[in-house]
Amino acid sequence: MRRRALPALAAALLVASVSACSTREPTTAPTGASGEPIVVGSTLALTGAFAATGIIHKIAGETFIDRLNEAGGLLGRPVEWRVLDDQSNTQNIVPLYEQLLSGSDAVDLIIGPYATPNILAAMGVAERYGKVMPHHTAVLRPALTYECQFPGWSIGPNPNQFIPEQIFDMLETLANPPETVAILTVQNGSAAFVTNGFQGDPTGVPTIAEDRGIDVVLNEQYPIGTSDWTNLAQAVRDANPDLLISNSLGVDTVGQLNAMKQLGYKPPMTFSLFPAPGPLLGLGADGEGVLAWSLFEANQPAIDRLGGDVQAIVDDFVERATAQNVPYTAFETQAAASWTAWEILAKGVEAAGSIEDQAICDALHANGASTTFAGDITFDPADNNFWETTVGIKQIQDGDWVMVWPENQASGELQGPSS
């Protein structure tokens, strides 16, 4: 076991950027846990374009670790999380993970960052160091080839096909399904993958729409970090589609819809790929009917269906998010994906009886993991460890997110286009 020079407040949660850091009060030492903490390192987008989503993952991780420590930690030892701010910048990922894994103060274990490009960058470091790396939200399955990376959500082995197929399957249940679609795509790994496909497989939203007889009237891509949406909003308005698919991250769809509102236009239906959930609700009436992917929504039917500790986890998260002035405090898909990634790491350590990375990797391949929000999942390296999907589609109805697809997960009925 590596020895580290730890500060006196060894159980403190460290939140740092590349050049500055701050500390959080340590959690109470768990009953039965003793000795040197097991230190888990990662980065998160605490500032920058993805910060509205990064804060969700930060609070979910803090909640998980505190509950874990209250239950006795891992292998009878307390767990500490050392998280660095990657500032939503992929170029920061490699040096920050190198920092976490090198020197006398190297962490024991790692967990991935938020956003597919950042996860891919961290995965390269993890593979060089032979580290197990659970991660929260990567979608670009064909590029996730390292056998000891483990996704905390799964949209099937071919998300570029699965996502549009599910969208159009759902919309075909309407009395008047969309006949035309406009597509806006951020030039980011996961979002671009869903639109364009990947090497050797060009299947994506446009090809599947056309196969189903849906006319693609606009297909535009834009750079990450875009803030002026005027030209794209005008293009969508002029194309006048029945459906806008915004293959985007964070608050991009909010910016797009606000820019369209300035033009006196609102798409009849909008699907947002991976949004920060709160800002879309903040649109009020202008956000009604918007659709998005979801792993979990804290509607009472879903909480009751899963049972166990779900209600307590949701309540704990909401209390913490409220205390940190997060605008949207609900425990939802991003928090559930984060929770699942942490559970995968903990279950791997417990099954291995060790914090040795190869033993954890082997144990996860052999045993899978029993999780709160995704159930029992298994990992096959032949499918890049992507497991059978449990995701669905949610819609803003009366100012709240409601699961509407598939039917066995729905808490409400799909609402058709606005007039």
Protein Blocks (a to p, Z undefined) as FASTA:
>chain_A
ZZddddfklmbccdddfkbccddddddddehiacjdddddddddfbcjklmmmmmmmmmm
mmmmmmmmmnnpaghiacddddddehhpaklmmmmmmmmmgcjkbcfbdcddehjklmmm
mmmmmmmnopacddfkbcblmlmmbfkbccfbdebjblmlmmmmmmmmmmmmpmbdcfbd
cdddddbfklmmmmnopehiaccfklmmmmnopacfbdcdddehiablklmmmmmmmnop
abdcdddehjlmmmmmmmmmmnopacfbdcdfbdcfklmmmnmmmlgoiacddfbdcbfk
lmmmngmmllmmmmmmmmmmmmnopablcdcfklmmmmmmmmmmmmmmmmnopabfklmm
mmmmmnopadfklopadddfkloopacdfbdcdddeehiacdfbdfklpcbdcddddZZ
